[in-house]
Amino acid sequence: MRRVRPNARPRPSFVLATIAAAIVASPFAIIVTGSEPQPTDNHREVPPTAIDQIGLGDVPSAVVDLAESGLSAAGLKLPEIDPTAFGLRDLSGVQGPAAPETPADPESEPAPQRNPEPSAEAEPKPEPKSPPTPQAPTSPGAKSAAPAAPPAPPRMADGREVGVAVKHIVRDDPLKMVAFTWDRAVDASMMLRARNDDGSWGDWLDLDPVDTAYPVSAEHPMGTEPVWVGDAKEVQVAVSDDGLAIPAAEPQGGGLVELGIGTASTVVTELLETVVPALTATLISPEGLLSLGSSLLTPLLGGPQVVARAQWGADESMRCSQPTFSPNVRGAVVHHTAGSNDYTPEQSAEIVRGIYAYHARTLNWCDIGYNVLVDKYGQIFEGAFGGLDRNVEGTHTGGFNKNTVGVSMIGNLDEVAPTTPMISSVANFLRWRLGKAGVNPATNAQLTAEYFSDSKFPVGAVTNLPVISGHRDYNNTSCPGEFGYAALGPIRTMVAGSSAPQEPAPQESAPQESAPQESAPQESAPPAEPAPAPPPAEPVSPAPPPAA
């Protein structure tokens, strides 16, 4: 599964100066009393998280219009369609004359839109119709509107429209969380959308692969980040490669959707014959918990309050190993969980429990990968087992899990900016955690790269990135999203305890400025660092965006 999304939509830049100013102006609410949290058994009755898996090849397909569905705006396109290659099988049964005859009628209207489609024998027919074409735009208004009109969808020789084949998953109960896994190497991109209560469809979300140090296998499958869809009972999944989607048409007389019609593309053939059959839809259904009140918060000695594992309902019997500890912590890596930004404070615990079940059971990581998760309401959730004050190695940044703490912001921060409570809580926790580790947040971290297929650094390279960095600084990914990455400047400033002006913060919104793969010391930190103390070795120039 491709790490960098080739079809990612360009998004507008976002200025976080207002958020940063509001946060810096407000003092931290640090809990100075309390005791160190101790691992405790969860005695509350928490229903187990249900996980249902279905082969994507067994999921029914549907045909959606490329433009109307929003897939065109998301960056997908169809391969070239040859309408003369398919006859009127269900009408005449004679494929020879049917193919050249039927295009004659529709060509009177969509002739300009079919220029790549007709064969040599069909080329003479548009010529007699060339005089009417200049007559159509008789007014200046018509001339200006013509280029803006979207191209008509390609059609079969019998007039049927060709659209995009998507997989359509429907359930009677809320789907809650959806992910996709595979146990052998695949090369494709995936997008998902969910149907709203009013029957409309939401936006397409790019599905990013998770990070794992394990080679892909049946024992340790690879997967996408799980997407929270809440109460949605229908989702659609589009699989593509190199920007090409799978073309399809509704068959004549009903029946099954015809896939791969009108193309001999090797990319589409690979998607149909290899990729889609290898994918498994994973439906995760965590049960809800009662409201997270103050009684469910555990104060960290000298630090913020957190929702401990026992309090968000972690089933410790799900863990299959004891934690691994690093000798020290040298840096922090900030992530986002992707998925929906539409969740309640109570649903945050469900999301954490769903991610835990997916990481521990489906991907067989034995535990949740992040050390800490923070929701948009500012709630801080304890992640991996072992104690937040200890150097627990998570599974969050391939090649750099050792000597780092992974903090994930719950939501898709490619779509929206992190909230003020979210930024404040991330900074609040990191100020406490890096302080315990004796790490100066205004400096750079030197980490030694271990093997990871999507790492930006070769094995053994020593990095020189800011102590608080984004996931994309180390791996080929868009995480923590454009807006999440732009928030790193304010977070660093707050962790360092500075109230300096925040003008440099908007420069961090460049989503793909990250360290090159060849040279470890050349980093991809934001070009203008607002930290109060000058960091030792900032990069001389930003690196170009990674290739799609």
N, C-alpha and C positions, 0 to 999 in steps of 0.2 A: 504493500500500500504506500503510495507516494506521500512523503512527508510534507513537502512544500506544495501548497495547493496551486496548480497551474491556472485554475479558473477563478481565482479569488477576485472579487469585485473591488475596484478602487473605491476608497471611502474618503470622505472629507476630513481634513485635519481638524483637530479639536484642541482648544486652549483650556488648560486646567488652572489658569491663574486664579479664577474665582474660588474654585474648590481649595486650592493650596492656601490662599489667603485666609479663608474661613478656618481652615484647620490650624494654621500656624497661630492665628489669633486666639485659639481656644487652648487652654492648658490640658494636658493629659489627665485622665482620671485613673491614676495608678493606685492599685490596692496595695497598701503597705503592711497589711496584717494577714494572718492566715498561716497555713502550714503547707509544706511540700505535698503535692498530691501523691497518693499511694494507689497502685493498681488494686481495684476492688472488683469483686464478683458482682455481676448484675443480677439482683434478686427480683427485679420487676418483671412482670409478665409482658414480654415483647414478642409479638408473633414473628415467626421467621420470614425472611425476605424470599419471596417466590421468584424463581428464574425459569423462564420458558425459552427453549431454543428451537428454531425452525430453519431448515435449509432454505436459503433465498431462492434457489432454483425451484422449490416447491410452492413458493408464494405466488399467487395470481398476478398477472401483469395487466397493466392498463396503458392506454395511449393518451398522452396529453399534448396539446398544441405547444410548440416550442416557444412562441412569443407570449401567448395568453397565460401559460403556466408560470412565466417568469424565468424559465431556464435559459432563455436567450440573454436576458439581462444579467443572469448569473455567470455568463461566459461560455455556455455550451452552444454547440452547433451540430447540424446533421451532416453526414458525409454526402457526397454528390449522389443524387438519385437518377437512375436511367429509367424513365417511365416506359420506354418502348420495349424493355426487356420482359415485361409482364403483360400477358394478354387478358382478355375477359373470360377467365376460366369458368366462372359460375354462370355467365350469360350465354356465350356462343359456343364455348368449348373449342373454338378454332383460334389458336394463338397467332398464326401467321398474319392474316389480314387484319385481325382485331387491333394489333398494336399500332400499325401506322395509321389506320383509319380514325380511331377515336381522338387522337390529339388534334385533328383538324378543327373540330367544333370548339373545344375550349380555347384554342389559340386565338380566337378573335378577341378575347378579353385579356387573358394573362400572358400574351406573347412576350412583352418585355421582361416578365418575371421568369420565363422559362428558357432564357438564352443559353444556359449551360446544358439543357436537357435534351433537345431534339437531336436525332441522329442525322447523318448526311442526307438521307432521303427526305427528311422532313424540312430541310433548310429552305427549299424553294418556296414553301407555302407562306412564310411571313413576308416575302418580298412584295406581292401585290398589295399587302396591307400597310406598306410603309407610308403611302401618302396620308392615310387617316391619322397616323400617330402625331404629326406636328399640329393637327387640328384640335386635338384634345385639349391642350393647354391654351385656350383662347385668351384668357385673362392673365395679368401679371400674378394675381393671387394663385391661380392654378399652377403656374410655373414654380413658385416658391414652395408650394405644398407637395409637389411631386417627389422631390428627393427625400422628404421627411416620412413618406409613407413606408411602412415596413413591408418587406418583400412577402409575397404570398407563400404559403407553405408549399413544398413540392407535392406533386400528385402522382398517383399511379396512372397507367394508361387508360384505366376505366374511370378516372376522375376522383378516386378516393384520395383524401388528404393523407399525407405521411407525417406522423408526429414522432414523439419520443416515447420509447417503452420504459415504463417505470414499474417498480414492484409496489403493490398496494396491500398494506397490512391492516386488517379490520378486526376489532375485538369488541365483545359486549361490555367488558369492564374497562376502566381507565388503563391506558398503557403505562403511564407514569414515566418509565425510563426505557430508552431504546439504545442498543449498541449493536455492532456487527463485528464478528470475529472470523478468522481464517487460520487454518493449520498448515498451510503451505504458501510459498511465496506468490503474491499476486501484485500486479502493477496497475492500479486504477485509482480514481478519485470517486468519492461518494458525497451526495447531498441528500438531505432529508427535510421534509416539511410535514407539519401536523395540521389536521383540520380543526378549526375553531368551533365553539358551541353554536355559532350562528350559521354554520355550514360553509363559511369561507375558508380558504387555505392560508396558512401563515407563510412567512418568507422561507426560502430555502436556506438551510444551514449547512456549511461545509463541515464534514466529519473528519477530524484530525486523528491520526493514529496515536495510541498511547506509546510511552517510552518503556522499553523493557530491555534488560541485559541478556535475556534468554533467546537463543536461536528459535525461530518459529518452528513449532512441532505440535503434534496432537497433545502432548503433555503441557506445553506452554504456548497456547495459541496467541497470535497477535490480535489486536482489536482496535476499534475506534474508541474515542472518549465517549462515555455514555451521555446521552442527551435527555434532559428532563423535559417531558412533554405534558406532564401533569394529568389532567382529566381527559385529554384527547383520546379518542377511541379509534382514530384512523390516522395512518401516516403513509407517505409515499417516499420511495427511495429511488434516486437516479444514479446509475453507475456509468462512468465515462472514463475515457483515456485520451490524452493529448487533446482535450477539448471536444472530442467527438462523443456524441451520445448514440444510443442504439436506436436506429430508425424502426418504426413499426406502423402498421395500419390495421384498422378494424376489418376483419374478414367479411366478405360478402355473405349475407344471410346469417350473420351471427356466428357464434362459436368462439374459438380461441383466438387470441391476438397473434397476428403474424409478425414475427420478429426478424430483424436484419434484412428487411425487404429493400431491394433496389440498390444494393451496394456489394462490391466484392472487397471492401476494406478489410485488410488484415487486422486492423485495430478492433473493428467491430466483431470480427470472427473470434478473436482472442477473448473479448469480453463475453460473448455468448457461450463459447465452448469451454473456457477455462476459468475466467474470473467469477462470473455469477454462480456457477455450481460450487465454487469453493467457499462462498460466503455464507455465514450463518447469522440469522437475525436473533438477537438476544433481548428478550423482554423481561425487565426487572421490575418487580412490584413490591416495594417496601411498604409495610403497614404504617399508618400514621401514629403519632404519639400525641400526648396531651401538650398543651401550651408550655413553652419553655419559659418558666418564670424564674425569679431570682433564686428560688430554692434549688434550681438545677445547675447553678453556676458554682464553679470551684475557683477560689482565689489562688493565684500563684504568688508565692512569697516575693514581694517587691514588684509584682507584675500585674497584668490584667486578669480579669475573670474569664474563665473558659468553660465551655460545655465539655466535660470529661467524657471518655468513652462509655463508662457505665451510664452516664446521664443521657447520652443520645441513643443508647440502646445497642451498643456493640455486643454481638454474640461472640464471646471469647472462644467458644468451642469451634468457631469457624477458622481460627488461626491454626496453621499446620506447622509452625516453627517458632522458635524464640527469636527475639530481635538480635540484629548485629549492630555492634557499636563501633564508631570511628574513634581514633585516638583524640581527635579534637574537631571543633567546628571552625572553619575559616571563612565561610561565606553563606549567603542565602540566595536561593533561586525562586523567583516569583512566577506563578502560573495562573491560568484561569481554567475552569472546568469545561468551558464552552457550553453549548446547549441553550436552554431558555433562560431569559432574565425575569420571567414572570413566575414568581413563587412567593409564598407567604413565609413569615418567620417560623411557623410550625413545619412547613414543608421543607425547610432547610435541613432539619434532622432526617427527614425521609431521603433527601438527596444524598446526604452523607452516608446513610445506611445502605442506600442503593449502590453507591460507588464502592463502599467496603465489600459488599457481597460480590460485585462484579470483579474487583481486583483480586480478592482472596479466593473465590471459588471458580469463576469462569476463566480468568487468566492464570489462576493457580499461583498467585504471588504470595499467598498465605496471610496477607494483611493488606490494609489500605496503603496506597503508595505515598501519599502526602504526609508530611509531619503535622501540618496544620491546615485547616480550611476556614475561610472567612466568608460570611454571606454579606449581602448588600445592606443588611440591617446592622452590621457591625458585630454579629455574634461570632465568637472564635471557637472552633471545634477542634478538640484534640484528635489527631490523626493516628499515625502508627503507634503501636503499643510499645511501652518501654519507659515512658516518662518524658515530659517536655523539657526537663532540665538536663537530660542525658543526650549523648551524641548518637541518637538512633539513626541508622542508615535507612532511608526510605527507598522507594522505587519511583522516582519522579523525573530525573534528568539523566538519560542514558550516558554512561561514561563519567558522570560527575555526582553520583549519589554519595560517594564517600566524602566526608569532611564538609558537607553542606546540609542545610535545613531547607526543606521544600515547603513553601506556603502557596496555597492555591485559592484564588478568589472565585467564588461560586457564581457563574454566569458567563455569558458570551461577551467579552469585552472587545470584540471586533464590531459589535453592534451598538453598544452603549458605553458611556464612561462609567467607571466605578464611582459609587456614591461616596459622599463625605464620610459617613460612618465606616464604610468598608476600608477606605484609605487610612483613616485614623486608627482602626483596629490592627491593620497590617503593620503600620509603623509602630504602634504601641507594643505589639508582640515582639517585633524584631528588635526594638530598643532593649527590651528586657532580655531576649534570648542572646543577642550578640554581646550585650553587657556581661551576661554570665560567662560567655566564652572568652571575654577579654579582647574582643575584636573591635577595632576602630572602624565604624561604618563609612568614614570618609576616605578610606584607603582602597587599594586593590587587593584582590585575592589571587594567590598563586596556587593553582590546582593542577594536579597531574592527571592527564586524560587516560581513562581506561577504554577498552574497546567498546564501541557502539556503532552500528551500521549507519546511523543518521547523525553522527557527531560531526561538528565542524573542525575537529582537531584530530590528528593522528594519535595513535597510542603512544604514550610517553611524553607528549608535548606538554609544556607547562604554560598555563594560561596567565593572563595578566588583566583580568576584568574587574570592574567594581565589585566590592564586597556584596552589595545588593544588586543583582543582575536579573535579567529576564531569561526565561527558558530559551528564547530564540538566540540569545547570545552564545549558547553552548551547542545547540542542536538545530538541525534544519527544520524549523517549524515556525508558525506565525504566533504561537503562544508567547506571552499572555494577551494577545490581541492588540490591535492598534492603540486603543484607548488605555488598556492596561499597561502597555509599555510606556505610554506617555506619562503615566502616573508615577513611574519610578523616580523621577526627579523630586517631586514633592515628598515621596516616601523617604528618600535618602536624607532630604533636608530635615524632615521631622525626626527621624531616628537620631540624627546627629544633634538635635536640639537647637537648630538654628531658626531664627525668624527673619532670615535674609530675604530680599525681594525675590520674586519668583519668575522674573521675565524669561530666564533661560528655559523654563519648563516646557513651553510649546515646541522647542526644537526636538524634544524626545518623541514627538508623535510620528517621526519617520518610521514606518512599520518594519522595514526590511534592512535597516542599517545594522549589520551585525558582523562579527569577526569572520574573516576569511578562513576557509578550511585549511589552507596550506600553512599559514603562519600563526602560531599560537600567540605570540606576544602582541600581535596587532589586534586590538579588541574592537568591539562594536558598541562600546558604551555610548550613551547620548553625547552628541558633539559638544554641548555646553553643560558642564556639571555644576549644579548650584550648591554643592556642599560647601560649608564654611571653611574647611581646611583644604588646602590644595592637595589633590591626590598626586601620588608619585608617578608617573608615566601614563599620561593620557594619550590617546592615539593622535597621530598627526593629521589624519584625514579619515573621514568615514568610509567604510567599505561599501562597494556597490551591493544592490539587493541580490539575494541568491537567485540563481536561475530557476525558472519554473520547471 
